[in-house]
Amino acid sequence: MAIDPVCGMDVDPSKAVHKTVYKGKVYYFCSPACKAEFEKNPEYYLKHGPQGMPGHHRH
């Protein structure tokens, strides 16, 4: 299993529909919203880790 770098959910790479390549590594996402959020600022998620579903901010 891979971890969605935006929300932290487990994603099965063999079934993942949403994925992107950043700096030569493939990242898998549970939804198009997580993929879009990652692509806006990938360095933020790689540095800070999963932040929850886009639009649902942690406090």
PDB file of N, CA, C, O and CB in Angstrom:
ATOM      1  N   MET A   1       0.837  -1.189   0.000  1.00  0.00           N
ATOM      2  CA  MET A   1       0.000   0.000   0.000  1.00  0.00           C
ATOM      3  C   MET A   1       0.876   1.244   0.000  1.00  0.00           C
ATOM      4  O   MET A   1       1.963   1.273   0.576  1.00  0.00           O
ATOM      5  CB  MET A   1      -0.949   0.003   1.213  1.00  0.00           C
ATOM      6  N   ALA A   2       0.367   2.256  -0.660  1.00  0.00           N
ATOM      7  CA  ALA A   2       1.016   3.561  -0.647  1.00  0.00           C
ATOM      8  C   ALA A   2       0.163   4.488   0.228  1.00  0.00           C
ATOM      9  O   ALA A   2      -1.012   4.221   0.479  1.00  0.00           O
ATOM     10  CB  ALA A   2       1.186   4.139  -2.111  1.00  0.00           C
ATOM     11  N   ILE A   3       0.764   5.551   0.671  1.00  0.00           N
ATOM     12  CA  ILE A   3       0.050   6.535   1.483  1.00  0.00           C
ATOM     13  C   ILE A   3      -0.216   7.773   0.630  1.00  0.00           C
ATOM     14  O   ILE A   3       0.694   8.324   0.009  1.00  0.00           O
ATOM     15  CB  ILE A   3       0.863   6.905   2.768  1.00  0.00           C
ATOM     16  N   ASP A   4      -1.467   8.196   0.611  1.00  0.00           N
ATOM     17  CA  ASP A   4      -1.814   9.448  -0.055  1.00  0.00           C
ATOM     18  C   ASP A   4      -1.094  10.571   0.694  1.00  0.00           C
ATOM     19  O   ASP A   4      -1.352  10.774   1.881  1.00  0.00           O
ATOM     20  CB  ASP A   4      -3.382   9.680  -0.086  1.00  0.00           C
ATOM     21  N   PRO A   5      -0.191  11.310   0.024  1.00  0.00           N
ATOM     22  CA  PRO A   5       0.603  12.312   0.745  1.00  0.00           C
ATOM     23  C   PRO A   5      -0.195  13.524   1.210  1.00  0.00           C
ATOM     24  O   PRO A   5       0.307  14.337   1.986  1.00  0.00           O
ATOM     25  CB  PRO A   5       1.723  12.777  -0.123  1.00  0.00           C
ATOM     26  N   VAL A   6      -1.432  13.649   0.741  1.00  0.00           N
ATOM     27  CA  VAL A   6      -2.256  14.798   1.124  1.00  0.00           C
ATOM     28  C   VAL A   6      -3.134  14.482   2.327  1.00  0.00           C
ATOM     29  O   VAL A   6      -3.152  15.236   3.299  1.00  0.00           O
ATOM     30  CB  VAL A   6      -3.125  15.241  -0.048  1.00  0.00           C
ATOM     31  N   CYS A   7      -3.866  13.363   2.266  1.00  0.00           N
ATOM     32  CA  CYS A   7      -4.813  13.054   3.351  1.00  0.00           C
ATOM     33  C   CYS A   7      -4.346  11.933   4.272  1.00  0.00           C
ATOM     34  O   CYS A   7      -4.864  11.795   5.380  1.00  0.00           O
ATOM     35  CB  CYS A   7      -6.146  12.682   2.766  1.00  0.00           C
ATOM     36  N   GLY A   8      -3.373  11.128   3.834  1.00  0.00           N
ATOM     37  CA  GLY A   8      -2.844  10.068   4.685  1.00  0.00           C
ATOM     38  C   GLY A   8      -3.541   8.730   4.530  1.00  0.00           C
ATOM     39  O   GLY A   8      -3.193   7.778   5.229  1.00  0.00           O
ATOM     40  N   MET A   9      -4.522   8.628   3.628  1.00  0.00           N
ATOM     41  CA  MET A   9      -5.219   7.356   3.427  1.00  0.00           C
ATOM     42  C   MET A   9      -4.320   6.339   2.730  1.00  0.00           C
ATOM     43  O   MET A   9      -3.426   6.708   1.969  1.00  0.00           O
ATOM     44  CB  MET A   9      -6.498   7.571   2.610  1.00  0.00           C
ATOM     45  N   ASP A  10      -4.566   5.060   2.997  1.00  0.00           N
ATOM     46  CA  ASP A  10      -3.882   3.989   2.277  1.00  0.00           C
ATOM     47  C   ASP A  10      -4.454   3.915   0.865  1.00  0.00           C
ATOM     48  O   ASP A  10      -5.667   3.993   0.669  1.00  0.00           O
ATOM     49  CB  ASP A  10      -4.033   2.618   3.018  1.00  0.00           C
ATOM     50  N   VAL A  11      -3.566   3.764  -0.115  1.00  0.00           N
ATOM     51  CA  VAL A  11      -3.979   3.652  -1.513  1.00  0.00           C
ATOM     52  C   VAL A  11      -3.273   2.442  -2.111  1.00  0.00           C
ATOM     53  O   VAL A  11      -2.058   2.295  -1.973  1.00  0.00           O
ATOM     54  CB  VAL A  11      -3.650   4.961  -2.321  1.00  0.00           C
ATOM     55  N   ASP A  12      -4.032   1.583  -2.772  1.00  0.00           N
ATOM     56  CA  ASP A  12      -3.457   0.411  -3.438  1.00  0.00           C
ATOM     57  C   ASP A  12      -2.905   0.858  -4.790  1.00  0.00           C
ATOM     58  O   ASP A  12      -3.684   1.184  -5.686  1.00  0.00           O
ATOM     59  CB  ASP A  12      -4.525  -0.735  -3.613  1.00  0.00           C
ATOM     60  N   PRO A  13      -1.584   0.882  -4.960  1.00  0.00           N
ATOM     61  CA  PRO A  13      -1.009   1.358  -6.218  1.00  0.00           C
ATOM     62  C   PRO A  13      -1.494   0.584  -7.447  1.00  0.00           C
ATOM     63  O   PRO A  13      -1.559   1.144  -8.541  1.00  0.00           O
ATOM     64  CB  PRO A  13       0.488   1.278  -6.144  1.00  0.00           C
ATOM     65  N   SER A  14      -1.835  -0.694  -7.278  1.00  0.00           N
ATOM     66  CA  SER A  14      -2.278  -1.483  -8.434  1.00  0.00           C
ATOM     67  C   SER A  14      -3.676  -1.090  -8.892  1.00  0.00           C
ATOM     68  O   SER A  14      -4.070  -1.401 -10.016  1.00  0.00           O
ATOM     69  CB  SER A  14      -2.250  -2.966  -8.099  1.00  0.00           C
ATOM     70  N   LYS A  15      -4.434  -0.403  -8.025  1.00  0.00           N
ATOM     71  CA  LYS A  15      -5.794   0.006  -8.364  1.00  0.00           C
ATOM     72  C   LYS A  15      -5.970   1.519  -8.419  1.00  0.00           C
ATOM     73  O   LYS A  15      -7.050   2.015  -8.740  1.00  0.00           O
ATOM     74  CB  LYS A  15      -6.758  -0.571  -7.370  1.00  0.00           C
ATOM     75  N   ALA A  16      -4.909   2.244  -8.106  1.00  0.00           N
ATOM     76  CA  ALA A  16      -5.014   3.707  -8.018  1.00  0.00           C
ATOM     77  C   ALA A  16      -5.298   4.321  -9.386  1.00  0.00           C
ATOM     78  O   ALA A  16      -4.613   4.032 -10.367  1.00  0.00           O
ATOM     79  CB  ALA A  16      -3.722   4.305  -7.432  1.00  0.00           C
ATOM     80  N   VAL A  17      -6.304   5.158  -9.430  1.00  0.00           N
ATOM     81  CA  VAL A  17      -6.665   5.876 -10.648  1.00  0.00           C
ATOM     82  C   VAL A  17      -5.946   7.222 -10.690  1.00  0.00           C
ATOM     83  O   VAL A  17      -5.580   7.713 -11.758  1.00  0.00           O
ATOM     84  CB  VAL A  17      -8.197   6.074 -10.735  1.00  0.00           C
ATOM     85  N   HIS A  18      -5.753   7.806  -9.514  1.00  0.00           N
ATOM     86  CA  HIS A  18      -5.172   9.138  -9.410  1.00  0.00           C
ATOM     87  C   HIS A  18      -3.724   9.029  -8.963  1.00  0.00           C
ATOM     88  O   HIS A  18      -3.437   8.585  -7.851  1.00  0.00           O
ATOM     89  CB  HIS A  18      -5.978  10.017  -8.433  1.00  0.00           C
ATOM     90  N   LYS A  19      -2.818   9.436  -9.836  1.00  0.00           N
ATOM     91  CA  LYS A  19      -1.404   9.397  -9.495  1.00  0.00           C
ATOM     92  C   LYS A  19      -0.673  10.476 -10.279  1.00  0.00           C
ATOM     93  O   LYS A  19      -1.168  10.977 -11.288  1.00  0.00           O
ATOM     94  CB  LYS A  19      -0.799   8.001  -9.784  1.00  0.00           C
ATOM     95  N   THR A  20       0.505  10.820  -9.797  1.00  0.00           N
ATOM     96  CA  THR A  20       1.335  11.800 -10.480  1.00  0.00           C
ATOM     97  C   THR A  20       2.791  11.467 -10.211  1.00  0.00           C
ATOM     98  O   THR A  20       3.108  10.766  -9.250  1.00  0.00           O
ATOM     99  CB  THR A  20       0.998  13.246 -10.020  1.00  0.00           C
ATOM    100  N   VAL A  21       3.662  11.961 -11.047  1.00  0.00           N
ATOM    101  CA  VAL A  21       5.096  11.771 -10.858  1.00  0.00           C
ATOM    102  C   VAL A  21       5.689  13.119 -10.487  1.00  0.00           C
ATOM    103  O   VAL A  21       5.466  14.120 -11.167  1.00  0.00           O
ATOM    104  CB  VAL A  21       5.779  11.179 -12.145  1.00  0.00           C
ATOM    105  N   TYR A  22       6.440  13.132  -9.409  1.00  0.00           N
ATOM    106  CA  TYR A  22       7.113  14.353  -8.977  1.00  0.00           C
ATOM    107  C   TYR A  22       8.547  14.003  -8.622  1.00  0.00           C
ATOM    108  O   TYR A  22       8.793  13.141  -7.778  1.00  0.00           O
ATOM    109  CB  TYR A  22       6.379  15.013  -7.766  1.00  0.00           C
ATOM    110  N   LYS A  23       9.493  14.672  -9.267  1.00  0.00           N
ATOM    111  CA  LYS A  23      10.917  14.428  -9.061  1.00  0.00           C
ATOM    112  C   LYS A  23      11.271  12.952  -9.204  1.00  0.00           C
ATOM    113  O   LYS A  23      12.081  12.421  -8.444  1.00  0.00           O
ATOM    114  CB  LYS A  23      11.337  14.927  -7.691  1.00  0.00           C
ATOM    115  N   GLY A  24      10.659  12.296 -10.185  1.00  0.00           N
ATOM    116  CA  GLY A  24      10.985  10.916 -10.499  1.00  0.00           C
ATOM    117  C   GLY A  24      10.317   9.868  -9.635  1.00  0.00           C
ATOM    118  O   GLY A  24      10.566   8.675  -9.813  1.00  0.00           O
ATOM    119  N   LYS A  25       9.462  10.290  -8.691  1.00  0.00           N
ATOM    120  CA  LYS A  25       8.764   9.340  -7.822  1.00  0.00           C
ATOM    121  C   LYS A  25       7.267   9.408  -8.103  1.00  0.00           C
ATOM    122  O   LYS A  25       6.714  10.484  -8.330  1.00  0.00           O
ATOM    123  CB  LYS A  25       9.056   9.637  -6.321  1.00  0.00           C
ATOM    124  N   VAL A  26       6.612   8.232  -8.084  1.00  0.00           N
ATOM    125  CA  VAL A  26       5.169   8.183  -8.316  1.00  0.00           C
ATOM    126  C   VAL A  26       4.443   8.328  -6.981  1.00  0.00           C
ATOM    127  O   VAL A  26       4.769   7.645  -6.010  1.00  0.00           O
ATOM    128  CB  VAL A  26       4.761   6.855  -9.027  1.00  0.00           C
ATOM    129  N   TYR A  27       3.463   9.219  -6.942  1.00  0.00           N
ATOM    130  CA  TYR A  27       2.627   9.410  -5.758  1.00  0.00           C
ATOM    131  C   TYR A  27       1.198   9.030  -6.123  1.00  0.00           C
ATOM    132  O   TYR A  27       0.711   9.342  -7.210  1.00  0.00           O
ATOM    133  CB  TYR A  27       2.703  10.887  -5.232  1.00  0.00           C
ATOM    134  N   TYR A  28       0.533   8.344  -5.179  1.00  0.00           N
ATOM    135  CA  TYR A  28      -0.822   7.851  -5.416  1.00  0.00           C
ATOM    136  C   TYR A  28      -1.797   8.595  -4.510  1.00  0.00           C
ATOM    137  O   TYR A  28      -1.467   8.961  -3.382  1.00  0.00           O
ATOM    138  CB  TYR A  28      -0.906   6.320  -5.173  1.00  0.00           C
ATOM    139  N   PHE A  29      -3.016   8.812  -5.034  1.00  0.00           N
ATOM    140  CA  PHE A  29      -4.012   9.600  -4.314  1.00  0.00           C
ATOM    141  C   PHE A  29      -5.347   8.873  -4.270  1.00  0.00           C
ATOM    142  O   PHE A  29      -5.674   8.081  -5.154  1.00  0.00           O
ATOM    143  CB  PHE A  29      -4.181  10.975  -4.964  1.00  0.00           C
ATOM    144  N   CYS A  30      -6.111   9.160  -3.223  1.00  0.00           N
ATOM    145  CA  CYS A  30      -7.421   8.515  -3.079  1.00  0.00           C
ATOM    146  C   CYS A  30      -8.482   9.213  -3.913  1.00  0.00           C
ATOM    147  O   CYS A  30      -9.533   8.633  -4.186  1.00  0.00           O
ATOM    148  CB  CYS A  30      -7.846   8.497  -1.614  1.00  0.00           C
ATOM    149  N   SER A  31      -8.221  10.455  -4.323  1.00  0.00           N
ATOM    150  CA  SER A  31      -9.249  11.223  -5.036  1.00  0.00           C
ATOM    151  C   SER A  31      -8.599  12.267  -5.941  1.00  0.00           C
ATOM    152  O   SER A  31      -7.430  12.612  -5.767  1.00  0.00           O
ATOM    153  CB  SER A  31     -10.212  11.908  -4.036  1.00  0.00           C
ATOM    154  N   PRO A  32      -9.371  12.767  -6.913  1.00  0.00           N
ATOM    155  CA  PRO A  32      -8.830  13.843  -7.754  1.00  0.00           C
ATOM    156  C   PRO A  32      -8.549  15.108  -6.951  1.00  0.00           C
ATOM    157  O   PRO A  32      -7.661  15.882  -7.309  1.00  0.00           O
ATOM    158  CB  PRO A  32      -9.798  14.161  -8.889  1.00  0.00           C
ATOM    159  N   ALA A  33      -9.298  15.327  -5.866  1.00  0.00           N
ATOM    160  CA  ALA A  33      -9.082  16.519  -5.037  1.00  0.00           C
ATOM    161  C   ALA A  33      -7.710  16.459  -4.365  1.00  0.00           C
ATOM    162  O   ALA A  33      -7.005  17.466  -4.299  1.00  0.00           O
ATOM    163  CB  ALA A  33     -10.198  16.650  -3.969  1.00  0.00           C
ATOM    164  N   CYS A  34      -7.330  15.280  -3.865  1.00  0.00           N
ATOM    165  CA  CYS A  34      -6.016  15.141  -3.229  1.00  0.00           C
ATOM    166  C   CYS A  34      -4.908  15.313  -4.262  1.00  0.00           C
ATOM    167  O   CYS A  34      -3.888  15.944  -3.984  1.00  0.00           O
ATOM    168  CB  CYS A  34      -5.888  13.767  -2.532  1.00  0.00           C
ATOM    169  N   LYS A  35      -5.105  14.762  -5.434  1.00  0.00           N
ATOM    170  CA  LYS A  35      -4.094  14.898  -6.496  1.00  0.00           C
ATOM    171  C   LYS A  35      -3.922  16.372  -6.864  1.00  0.00           C
ATOM    172  O   LYS A  35      -2.795  16.855  -6.973  1.00  0.00           O
ATOM    173  CB  LYS A  35      -4.495  14.067  -7.756  1.00  0.00           C
ATOM    174  N   ALA A  36      -5.019  17.081  -7.053  1.00  0.00           N
ATOM    175  CA  ALA A  36      -4.955  18.502  -7.420  1.00  0.00           C
ATOM    176  C   ALA A  36      -4.278  19.309  -6.316  1.00  0.00           C
ATOM    177  O   ALA A  36      -3.481  20.205  -6.592  1.00  0.00           O
ATOM    178  CB  ALA A  36      -6.371  19.058  -7.694  1.00  0.00           C
ATOM    179  N   GLU A  37      -4.601  18.984  -5.069  1.00  0.00           N
ATOM    180  CA  GLU A  37      -4.004  19.710  -3.941  1.00  0.00           C
ATOM    181  C   GLU A  37      -2.498  19.482  -3.896  1.00  0.00           C
ATOM    182  O   GLU A  37      -1.733  20.421  -3.675  1.00  0.00           O
ATOM    183  CB  GLU A  37      -4.648  19.272  -2.609  1.00  0.00           C
ATOM    184  N   PHE A  38      -2.073  18.246  -4.103  1.00  0.00           N
ATOM    185  CA  PHE A  38      -0.639  17.930  -4.106  1.00  0.00           C
ATOM    186  C   PHE A  38       0.064  18.682  -5.223  1.00  0.00           C
ATOM    187  O   PHE A  38       1.143  19.236  -5.015  1.00  0.00           O
ATOM    188  CB  PHE A  38      -0.412  16.411  -4.262  1.00  0.00           C
ATOM    189  N   GLU A  39      -0.534  18.707  -6.397  1.00  0.00           N
ATOM    190  CA  GLU A  39       0.112  19.335  -7.547  1.00  0.00           C
ATOM    191  C   GLU A  39       0.216  20.854  -7.404  1.00  0.00           C
ATOM    192  O   GLU A  39       1.040  21.475  -8.075  1.00  0.00           O
ATOM    193  CB  GLU A  39      -0.647  18.994  -8.812  1.00  0.00           C
ATOM    194  N   LYS A  40      -0.611  21.470  -6.536  1.00  0.00           N
ATOM    195  CA  LYS A  40      -0.498  22.902  -6.275  1.00  0.00           C
ATOM    196  C   LYS A  40       0.803  23.228  -5.543  1.00  0.00           C
ATOM    197  O   LYS A  40       1.446  24.243  -5.812  1.00  0.00           O
ATOM    198  CB  LYS A  40      -1.700  23.391  -5.458  1.00  0.00           C
ATOM    199  N   ASN A  41       1.183  22.338  -4.602  1.00  0.00           N
ATOM    200  CA  ASN A  41       2.348  22.618  -3.768  1.00  0.00           C
ATOM    201  C   ASN A  41       2.932  21.315  -3.224  1.00  0.00           C
ATOM    202  O   ASN A  41       2.821  21.037  -2.030  1.00  0.00           O
ATOM    203  CB  ASN A  41       1.973  23.567  -2.609  1.00  0.00           C
ATOM    204  N   PRO A  42       3.554  20.515  -4.094  1.00  0.00           N
ATOM    205  CA  PRO A  42       4.067  19.212  -3.639  1.00  0.00           C
ATOM    206  C   PRO A  42       5.089  19.300  -2.528  1.00  0.00           C
ATOM    207  O   PRO A  42       5.107  18.441  -1.647  1.00  0.00           O
ATOM    208  CB  PRO A  42       4.673  18.484  -4.783  1.00  0.00           C
ATOM    209  N   GLU A  43       5.934  20.305  -2.542  1.00  0.00           N
ATOM    210  CA  GLU A  43       6.975  20.411  -1.504  1.00  0.00           C
ATOM    211  C   GLU A  43       6.364  20.567  -0.110  1.00  0.00           C
ATOM    212  O   GLU A  43       6.926  20.080   0.871  1.00  0.00           O
ATOM    213  CB  GLU A  43       7.905  21.600  -1.801  1.00  0.00           C
ATOM    214  N   TYR A  44       5.222  21.240  -0.019  1.00  0.00           N
ATOM    215  CA  TYR A  44       4.571  21.416   1.282  1.00  0.00           C
ATOM    216  C   TYR A  44       4.193  20.058   1.880  1.00  0.00           C
ATOM    217  O   TYR A  44       4.458  19.793   3.052  1.00  0.00           O
ATOM    218  CB  TYR A  44       3.313  22.310   1.143  1.00  0.00           C
ATOM    219  N   TYR A  45       3.571  19.200   1.062  1.00  0.00           N
ATOM    220  CA  TYR A  45       3.133  17.893   1.570  1.00  0.00           C
ATOM    221  C   TYR A  45       4.304  16.956   1.816  1.00  0.00           C
ATOM    222  O   TYR A  45       4.250  16.122   2.720  1.00  0.00           O
ATOM    223  CB  TYR A  45       2.161  17.248   0.594  1.00  0.00           C
ATOM    224  N   LEU A  46       5.361  17.083   1.025  1.00  0.00           N
ATOM    225  CA  LEU A  46       6.532  16.238   1.250  1.00  0.00           C
ATOM    226  C   LEU A  46       7.264  16.662   2.520  1.00  0.00           C
ATOM    227  O   LEU A  46       7.865  15.832   3.202  1.00  0.00           O
ATOM    228  CB  LEU A  46       7.482  16.299   0.042  1.00  0.00           C
ATOM    229  N   LYS A  47       7.212  17.933   2.829  1.00  0.00           N
ATOM    230  CA  LYS A  47       7.889  18.434   4.025  1.00  0.00           C
ATOM    231  C   LYS A  47       7.054  18.224   5.290  1.00  0.00           C
ATOM    232  O   LYS A  47       7.579  17.812   6.325  1.00  0.00           O
ATOM    233  CB  LYS A  47       8.209  19.914   3.859  1.00  0.00           C
ATOM    234  N   HIS A  48       5.738  18.513   5.202  1.00  0.00           N
ATOM    235  CA  HIS A  48       4.879  18.496   6.384  1.00  0.00           C
ATOM    236  C   HIS A  48       4.089  17.208   6.571  1.00  0.00           C
ATOM    237  O   HIS A  48       3.562  16.973   7.658  1.00  0.00           O
ATOM    238  CB  HIS A  48       3.931  19.634   6.318  1.00  0.00           C
ATOM    239  N   GLY A  49       3.989  16.370   5.548  1.00  0.00           N
ATOM    240  CA  GLY A  49       3.220  15.140   5.648  1.00  0.00           C
ATOM    241  C   GLY A  49       1.740  15.390   5.414  1.00  0.00           C
ATOM    242  O   GLY A  49       1.324  16.522   5.170  1.00  0.00           O
ATOM    243  N   PRO A  50       0.945  14.326   5.491  1.00  0.00           N
ATOM    244  CA  PRO A  50      -0.491  14.441   5.239  1.00  0.00           C
ATOM    245  C   PRO A  50      -1.157  15.450   6.174  1.00  0.00           C
ATOM    246  O   PRO A  50      -0.842  15.532   7.361  1.00  0.00           O
ATOM    247  CB  PRO A  50      -1.158  13.080   5.390  1.00  0.00           C
ATOM    248  N   GLN A  51      -2.086  16.214   5.600  1.00  0.00           N
ATOM    249  CA  GLN A  51      -2.771  17.278   6.346  1.00  0.00           C
ATOM    250  C   GLN A  51      -4.273  17.037   6.447  1.00  0.00           C
ATOM    251  O   GLN A  51      -4.994  17.916   6.918  1.00  0.00           O
ATOM    252  CB  GLN A  51      -2.516  18.624   5.689  1.00  0.00           C
ATOM    253  N   GLY A  52      -4.766  15.882   6.023  1.00  0.00           N
ATOM    254  CA  GLY A  52      -6.203  15.626   6.022  1.00  0.00           C
ATOM    255  C   GLY A  52      -6.794  15.924   4.655  1.00  0.00           C
ATOM    256  O   GLY A  52      -6.105  16.426   3.767  1.00  0.00           O
ATOM    257  N   MET A  53      -8.066  15.616   4.491  1.00  0.00           N
ATOM    258  CA  MET A  53      -8.724  15.822   3.210  1.00  0.00           C
ATOM    259  C   MET A  53      -8.703  17.301   2.842  1.00  0.00           C
ATOM    260  O   MET A  53      -8.891  18.156   3.707  1.00  0.00           O
ATOM    261  CB  MET A  53     -10.169  15.297   3.250  1.00  0.00           C
ATOM    262  N   PRO A  54      -8.475  17.611   1.557  1.00  0.00           N
ATOM    263  CA  PRO A  54      -8.487  19.014   1.131  1.00  0.00           C
ATOM    264  C   PRO A  54      -9.805  19.680   1.512  1.00  0.00           C
ATOM    265  O   PRO A  54     -10.879  19.113   1.318  1.00  0.00           O
ATOM    266  CB  PRO A  54      -8.259  19.120  -0.391  1.00  0.00           C
ATOM    267  N   GLY A  55      -9.709  20.876   2.051  1.00  0.00           N
ATOM    268  CA  GLY A  55     -10.901  21.603   2.469  1.00  0.00           C
ATOM    269  C   GLY A  55     -11.298  21.333   3.907  1.00  0.00           C
ATOM    270  O   GLY A  55     -12.169  22.016   4.446  1.00  0.00           O
ATOM    271  N   HIS A  56     -10.671  20.347   4.538  1.00  0.00           N
ATOM    272  CA  HIS A  56     -10.923  20.039   5.946  1.00  0.00           C
ATOM    273  C   HIS A  56      -9.622  20.245   6.718  1.00  0.00           C
ATOM    274  O   HIS A  56      -8.842  19.312   6.907  1.00  0.00           O
ATOM    275  CB  HIS A  56     -11.462  18.574   6.126  1.00  0.00           C
ATOM    276  N   HIS A  57      -9.409  21.449   7.147  1.00  0.00           N
ATOM    277  CA  HIS A  57      -8.146  21.787   7.797  1.00  0.00           C
ATOM    278  C   HIS A  57      -8.094  21.278   9.236  1.00  0.00           C
ATOM    279  O   HIS A  57      -9.079  21.304   9.975  1.00  0.00           O
ATOM    280  CB  HIS A  57      -7.934  23.293   7.774  1.00  0.00           C
ATOM    281  N   ARG A  58      -6.907  20.818   9.592  1.00  0.00           N
ATOM    282  CA  ARG A  58      -6.689  20.407  10.978  1.00  0.00           C
ATOM    283  C   ARG A  58      -6.452  21.632  11.843  1.00  0.00           C
ATOM    284  O   ARG A  58      -5.932  22.650  11.385  1.00  0.00           O
ATOM    285  CB  ARG A  58      -5.497  19.431  11.086  1.00  0.00           C
ATOM    286  N   HIS A  59      -6.841  21.511  13.090  1.00  0.00           N
ATOM    287  CA  HIS A  59      -6.575  22.600  14.042  1.00  0.00           C
ATOM    288  C   HIS A  59      -5.832  22.070  15.225  1.00  0.00           C
ATOM    289  O   HIS A  59      -5.512  22.827  16.143  1.00  0.00           O
ATOM    290  CB  HIS A  59      -7.872  23.276  14.496  1.00  0.00           C
TER     291      HIS A  59
END
